[in-house]
Amino acid sequence: MKTIFTTAVLFASSILLNTTDAAAWRTCDGKKVKWGSNNVTMRASNVSFPSGSSYLSALQTVISRVNDNPSPFNFSLQTGDTSVKFDNGQNETWFTNDSDALDGAPAVAFTWSHCYWLFGWHYGIDEVDVVFNNNVSYTSSNNKSSSWTYGGSFRPFRATATHEFGHAMGLLHENRYYNIMGQDWDHIHANGNSTRAYLGEDAANGSVILYGTNPNYMEDVSLTHHKYLGTSGEYSTHQLTRLYNSSGGNLSRFGNSGEWVYRVNKGQTVRLELTAENNGKNSQSPAMGYYISTNTIISTADRRIGTGSLSLNRNVPYTFQRTLTIPSDLNSGQYYAIGAIIDYNNAISESTGTNNATYIRIYVN
Ligand SMILES: [Zn+2]
């Protein structure tokens, strides 16, 4: 079997930029290069991901997040691999101290695929090894305070690994939308003090473009306080969504770039900006609940200050603004959060409900 060793970068010239679909993939004579099977086994190094370790637990979580997609494609994770190696016919994942092998990257999904003509075109992915750089200060934790994303000192392993396993599925970098195949560490969900890495709508749609729709039920809507910013080469960059005044102007804020706090007045009309995603199989019209909370965990137990609904196809994330009024009976000099819950009435049966709520911090003048 002829194999062609590539990285996503080397294959950039064959990215198909389709104007209606967002995700990107390799092509061979115009056809999508993907796995020949919908179930691919990935083996984790016994040294890098030992039994009982926090990194094995994080890796298992990442695999299940990637598998929570609306296509029939999924990974099976085998642990305890004692002989990880490039190009050995097995898909493996490990940490390395060899920065040269990674060309300084925090992680690389090394991909072997074939594309040749022999009485017809033959193409497909043959092997992927996902290798992480030991010299990067990763955290396996989902604590907000540890993560770069929120002003902490560590790169969130779960987000980077989700990006790499997106490559392992067959997806390439995408820079036009808020998505995990762009900059990974700020493609994340948070409610309260914990973060949650996830595949997201764009890559979920990419899984369907490559492998079709899952015959089983799979629906999931989600909400995040991140949005698209711009491009850095092949990568999309992201930023936090904002709170605006009634005319769309910037409200004054303090804190840091990981966790802004917006100053509001009692009774003030504001515009809350958030990003909604449909990560599932079918179009959805989720009901939206908007809340004020005395902490950063938005829940249905909080004070509801508005309702509405969204109409979400499965294509690309939807960043929107909702006009709301800050209640006039809040306490001056106190911190609160304003936020929302998508499908707050639990009308949609979802693969997970833990990504439905998010917040923006406020301080009442
Ligand atoms: Zn990448």
Residues whose N, C-alpha, C, O or C-beta is under 5 A from the ligand:
A	BS01	ZN	none
